[in-house]
Amino acid sequence: MVNFKFIMKLGDLELISVSDGTFLLDGGAMFGVVPKALWEKKATADEKNRITLGLNSLILKKGKTVIILETGLGEIPNKKFQEIYSLRRDKTLLDRIKENDFDLEDINYVINTHLHFDHCGWNTISKEGSLKPSFPKAKYIIQKKEWESALNPDERSSASYMKEKLLPLQEWGNLELIDGDFELEEGIKIMHIPGHTRGHQCVLIESRGKKLFFPGDLIPTSAHFPLPYIMAYDLFPLETLENKKRILQTAEKEDWIFALYHDPEHIFGKVEKFEGKWKFVPLEVRNEI
């Protein structure tokens, strides 16, 4: 279980992995058309066919700027939710941020790859009977298409969004909607890469010639590097496939590092091709990459 932190340097940038724990999700849904006889070699399922997923947020510190990528699963809304997803954690993401000597007011930007509840749970927090932004001074960077989908989901997607937890971002003036690729700061590029959702985005970080890619749910775990391993949750799986091909080819060529949000064991690694198939190679955690 990835419940601890990794701190490392990428050129001039400091990266800190902080966990909101793990939860369980249906294994068949996580691997789509891939049969269980294949995917269970990579992920062990429980008696309800659920596999363990991590919630591995990433803090990025660049000079005085502090950015957090994804905000975990958040507060547990009710007993039924806990029974379904079996969230396991001894400390919350907010606790772990504070353990790293950051106040919640220190966060300048929050980047959500998309707005499914397990990626933006701590965007808001219950205070004095209402929901408020957890990071009061941060701008929350979200694709306009994703925001519109979250507030007006179709029947297939409605269970994945909790729009009541998102609206306070707009009400308190913390929301910043973007449309397409966007350079937040030099070396920090947000890339609109649809497939999982129409407004899904990834983050490419570069410093001193080194690159780290945060794929969100384009490639959720180390088991999802082979091309056919695409989630049934993806609304546009053929777009996922084409974007995944393009990203993996570039990543291998340019020696990118990956930071995986949902893997329960590995966070950082690289990609290589073995016998015609892409595979994830975990990186030994060091102070500097």
Backbone torsions as a table, in degrees:
resi	resn	phi	psi	omega
1	MET	NA	128.6	178.1
2	VAL	-86.7	91.1	178.5
3	ASN	-119.9	6.1	-178.6
4	PHE	-111.6	-177.1	-173.8
5	LYS	-115.2	152.0	171.2
6	PHE	-120.9	132.4	176.9
7	ILE	-120.8	129.5	179.6
8	MET	-154.7	166.8	179.5
9	LYS	-104.4	139.4	169.5
10	LEU	-124.2	96.7	-173.6
11	GLY	61.7	-119.7	180.0
12	ASP	-91.3	0.8	-174.3
13	LEU	-102.5	148.2	174.9
14	GLU	-106.3	131.2	179.1
15	LEU	-117.6	131.9	179.7
16	ILE	-129.3	118.1	176.9
17	SER	-87.1	127.2	-179.8
18	VAL	-131.1	135.1	-170.8
19	SER	-104.2	145.3	169.5
20	ASP	-103.2	16.3	177.9
21	GLY	102.2	-155.8	177.0
22	THR	-133.7	161.9	174.6
23	PHE	-147.0	173.0	-177.0
24	LEU	-112.1	140.3	178.7
25	LEU	-142.7	152.8	-176.2
26	ASP	-57.9	126.5	-177.5
27	GLY	-66.3	-39.3	178.6
28	GLY	-61.3	-42.0	178.5
29	ALA	-65.9	-33.7	-178.6
30	MET	-71.5	-22.7	-176.3
31	PHE	-117.9	4.2	170.7
32	GLY	58.6	-123.3	-174.0
33	VAL	-79.5	-5.9	179.3
34	VAL	-73.7	125.7	-178.0
35	PRO	-68.0	153.2	-177.8
36	LYS	-59.1	-33.9	179.7
37	ALA	-57.1	-25.0	177.6
38	LEU	-93.9	-49.6	-173.9
39	TRP	-71.6	-24.1	-179.4
40	GLU	-70.2	-12.1	172.8
41	LYS	-72.3	-19.2	-177.8
42	LYS	-106.8	-22.5	-176.4
43	ALA	-147.3	122.4	-177.8
44	THR	-82.0	130.1	-179.5
45	ALA	-98.4	151.2	175.6
46	ASP	-87.8	-171.8	-175.4
47	GLU	-66.6	-16.5	177.1
48	LYS	-99.7	11.7	179.4
49	ASN	70.9	21.8	-179.5
50	ARG	-96.2	145.0	176.3
51	ILE	-114.7	159.2	-178.9
52	THR	-85.1	132.8	176.9
53	LEU	-124.0	145.0	176.4
54	GLY	-86.9	168.3	175.2
55	LEU	-132.1	76.8	-167.5
56	ASN	-101.6	85.5	177.1
57	SER	-72.9	162.3	-177.4
58	LEU	-131.6	125.6	172.7
59	ILE	-95.4	131.6	178.4
60	LEU	-118.1	123.9	179.0
61	LYS	-115.4	119.6	178.6
62	LYS	-126.8	101.9	-174.6
63	GLY	60.8	-121.0	179.4
64	LYS	-93.6	-1.6	-178.3
65	THR	-91.3	131.3	178.9
66	VAL	-122.6	125.8	-176.5
67	ILE	-124.5	141.5	172.4
68	ILE	-120.5	132.5	178.7
69	LEU	-101.8	115.1	-176.9
70	GLU	70.8	151.5	-177.5
71	THR	-131.3	32.5	169.7
72	GLY	70.6	-161.5	-175.2
73	LEU	-95.2	-22.3	173.7
74	GLY	83.0	-159.0	-178.3
75	GLU	-72.5	141.0	178.9
76	ILE	-77.7	117.6	-172.8
77	PRO	-72.6	-31.7	-177.3
78	ASN	-165.5	172.9	-177.3
79	LYS	-64.9	-38.6	-179.1
80	LYS	-61.9	-41.1	178.4
81	PHE	-59.3	-44.3	179.7
82	GLN	-65.8	-37.5	178.6
83	GLU	-64.5	-37.2	-178.0
84	ILE	-73.6	-45.1	-169.3
85	TYR	-105.6	-12.3	175.0
86	SER	47.1	55.0	176.9
87	LEU	-61.6	131.3	-179.7
88	ARG	-125.1	120.7	175.6
89	ARG	-164.2	146.5	174.3
90	ASP	-97.4	-20.3	175.1
91	LYS	-141.2	152.2	-179.9
92	THR	-85.3	168.9	175.2
93	LEU	-57.5	-40.8	-179.3
94	LEU	-63.9	-38.2	175.6
95	ASP	-60.3	-43.5	-175.3
96	ARG	-72.0	-31.6	173.9
97	ILE	-62.1	-44.3	-179.9
98	LYS	-67.0	-34.0	176.5
99	GLU	-60.2	-26.1	179.6
100	ASN	-92.4	19.2	174.3
101	ASP	68.2	29.1	171.7
102	PHE	-110.8	135.0	166.3
103	ASP	-84.4	156.0	179.6
104	LEU	-62.7	-26.5	178.0
105	GLU	-73.7	-12.0	-179.6
106	ASP	-79.4	-16.6	-176.3
107	ILE	-76.0	122.7	-179.1
108	ASN	-88.8	-35.6	-178.5
109	TYR	-139.9	143.8	168.9
110	VAL	-118.0	127.8	176.6
111	ILE	-115.6	118.8	173.2
112	ASN	-103.1	127.8	176.9
113	THR	-62.6	-34.9	173.3
114	HIS	-163.5	-177.5	-168.8
115	LEU	-112.4	23.4	169.1
116	HIS	-62.0	146.9	-167.7
117	PHE	-58.3	-24.5	-177.8
118	ASP	-86.3	2.5	178.5
119	HIS	-114.8	-12.8	-175.0
120	CYS	-137.3	24.4	-172.6
121	GLY	-60.6	-37.6	-179.9
122	TRP	-97.1	19.4	170.6
123	ASN	-59.1	-34.4	179.2
124	THR	-130.9	162.8	-178.1
125	ILE	-143.2	147.6	178.9
126	SER	-76.6	123.4	177.6
127	LYS	-141.8	126.2	175.6
128	GLU	52.8	40.9	174.8
129	GLY	82.3	6.4	178.0
130	SER	-143.5	168.0	179.4
131	LEU	-95.4	134.4	178.3
132	LYS	-134.1	158.3	176.2
133	PRO	-57.8	131.7	179.5
134	SER	-67.1	-29.9	-178.6
135	PHE	-115.3	87.4	-165.9
136	PRO	-63.4	-24.4	-177.7
137	LYS	-102.5	5.4	-175.8
138	ALA	-90.6	150.2	165.4
139	LYS	-95.2	130.9	-179.5
140	TYR	-96.7	114.5	-172.8
141	ILE	-95.4	112.4	-172.8
142	ILE	-137.6	142.7	174.8
143	GLN	-66.5	137.9	179.1
144	LYS	-57.3	-41.3	179.8
145	LYS	-61.9	-37.1	-179.6
146	GLU	-69.8	-40.9	178.9
147	TRP	-61.1	-44.3	-179.7
148	GLU	-64.8	-38.7	178.2
149	SER	-66.1	-38.9	-178.1
150	ALA	-67.8	-35.9	-179.0
151	LEU	-83.9	-20.3	-179.0
152	ASN	-134.2	60.7	-175.3
153	PRO	-73.2	151.5	173.0
154	ASP	-81.6	178.2	-175.6
155	GLU	-63.2	-31.5	-178.6
156	ARG	-72.0	-30.3	-172.5
157	SER	-103.3	-10.3	-168.7
158	SER	-59.6	-33.7	-178.6
159	ALA	-71.6	-15.4	-177.5
160	SER	-86.4	-15.0	-176.0
161	TYR	-113.7	144.4	172.5
162	MET	-123.3	81.4	-170.8
163	LYS	-65.0	-24.4	178.6
164	GLU	-64.7	-24.4	178.3
165	LYS	-86.7	-9.3	-178.1
166	LEU	-98.2	-33.7	-174.8
167	LEU	-56.9	-33.5	177.6
168	PRO	-58.7	-25.6	177.8
169	LEU	-61.6	-40.2	178.6
170	GLN	-74.8	-42.0	-177.4
171	GLU	-62.8	-34.7	-177.6
172	TRP	-95.3	2.4	175.6
173	GLY	79.2	21.8	-178.1
174	ASN	-96.2	-6.3	-172.9
175	LEU	-84.8	132.7	172.5
176	GLU	-129.8	109.1	-178.9
177	LEU	-91.1	137.3	177.9
178	ILE	-123.7	164.4	-177.9
179	ASP	-131.7	96.2	-179.0
180	GLY	94.6	-163.4	-178.6
181	ASP	-62.3	148.1	-173.2
182	PHE	-155.6	128.5	176.0
183	GLU	-94.2	109.4	-177.5
184	LEU	-69.7	-48.2	173.3
185	GLU	-147.7	169.5	178.4
186	GLU	-57.3	125.3	179.5
187	GLY	87.3	0.7	179.2
188	ILE	-127.6	99.9	-173.7
189	LYS	-113.1	127.7	173.6
190	ILE	-93.6	128.2	-175.6
191	MET	-116.0	120.8	176.6
192	HIS	-75.0	110.0	-178.3
193	ILE	-129.4	90.2	-177.4
194	PRO	-75.2	169.0	179.8
195	GLY	144.4	-63.6	175.5
196	HIS	-61.8	-49.5	168.1
197	THR	-135.0	168.9	179.6
198	ARG	-65.6	-31.3	-176.7
199	GLY	-107.7	22.5	-179.9
200	HIS	-66.7	139.2	178.1
201	GLN	-133.0	153.9	177.1
202	CYS	-121.3	172.5	-178.3
203	VAL	-129.7	130.3	175.7
204	LEU	-114.4	124.0	-176.7
205	ILE	-114.6	134.1	-178.3
206	GLU	-137.4	136.3	175.3
207	SER	-155.0	129.3	179.0
208	ARG	51.1	42.4	175.8
209	GLY	80.5	-1.5	178.5
210	LYS	-102.4	141.5	-175.3
211	LYS	-127.5	138.4	175.2
212	LEU	-126.7	135.3	-176.9
213	PHE	-117.1	128.6	177.6
214	PHE	-108.1	101.3	-169.7
215	PRO	-85.1	-8.1	-175.6
216	GLY	56.9	-129.6	-178.3
217	ASP	-95.2	10.2	167.5
218	LEU	-63.6	-43.6	175.3
219	ILE	-137.6	88.3	-171.0
220	PRO	-71.0	-35.0	-177.3
221	THR	-137.9	172.8	178.5
222	SER	-65.2	-21.6	179.1
223	ALA	-77.1	-10.6	-174.1
224	HIS	-99.5	14.8	178.9
225	PHE	-74.9	-35.5	173.9
226	PRO	-58.6	140.0	-171.7
227	LEU	-57.6	-41.6	-177.5
228	PRO	-71.2	-13.1	-175.7
229	TYR	-80.6	86.1	-177.6
230	ILE	-127.0	136.3	-174.0
231	MET	-67.9	147.2	171.4
232	ALA	-67.7	-18.9	176.9
233	TYR	-70.0	-19.2	-178.2
234	ASP	-66.9	126.0	-177.7
235	LEU	-76.1	-26.5	-177.7
236	PHE	-132.7	72.5	-170.9
237	PRO	-62.5	-31.4	179.4
238	LEU	-70.9	-31.5	173.3
239	GLU	-68.6	-41.3	175.1
240	THR	-55.9	-46.2	-177.9
241	LEU	-60.0	-49.3	-178.4
242	GLU	-65.5	-41.6	178.9
243	ASN	-68.0	-36.2	178.5
244	LYS	-65.4	-44.2	176.2
245	LYS	-55.4	-49.6	-176.2
246	ARG	-62.5	-44.2	-177.8
247	ILE	-66.8	-44.3	-177.7
248	LEU	-65.9	-38.5	177.6
249	GLN	-62.5	-45.4	179.5
250	THR	-67.3	-41.1	-177.7
251	ALA	-62.7	-41.4	178.5
252	GLU	-67.4	-42.9	-178.3
253	LYS	-63.0	-40.5	-174.7
254	GLU	-100.8	5.8	174.6
255	ASP	60.3	47.3	178.4
256	TRP	-71.2	152.5	167.4
257	ILE	-97.6	139.8	175.1
258	PHE	-103.9	143.8	170.7
259	ALA	-120.9	113.4	-170.8
260	LEU	-95.9	129.6	-176.0
261	TYR	-79.1	-38.7	-170.4
262	HIS	-103.5	-0.1	-177.6
263	ASP	-74.2	132.0	-177.6
264	PRO	-80.9	-9.3	-176.5
265	GLU	-124.5	-36.9	-175.3
266	HIS	-118.9	141.3	175.7
267	ILE	-112.5	-54.3	-174.5
268	PHE	-104.0	141.5	177.6
269	GLY	-174.4	-178.4	178.0
270	LYS	-127.6	175.4	-178.7
271	VAL	-117.4	144.6	172.7
272	GLU	-144.9	160.5	179.9
273	LYS	-102.2	127.1	-178.8
274	PHE	-130.3	119.2	-178.3
275	GLU	52.4	42.8	175.9
276	GLY	80.3	3.1	-178.3
277	LYS	-122.8	142.5	177.4
278	TRP	-74.9	139.8	175.0
279	LYS	-142.5	154.0	-178.9
280	PHE	-90.4	134.1	177.7
281	VAL	-117.4	108.7	-177.5
282	PRO	-61.0	145.2	175.7
283	LEU	-95.2	135.6	170.9
284	GLU	-65.5	131.3	-176.6
285	VAL	-72.4	122.7	177.9
286	ARG	-130.8	168.8	179.3
287	ASN	-68.9	-26.9	-178.0
288	GLU	-140.4	135.7	178.6
289	ILE	-104.1	NA	NA
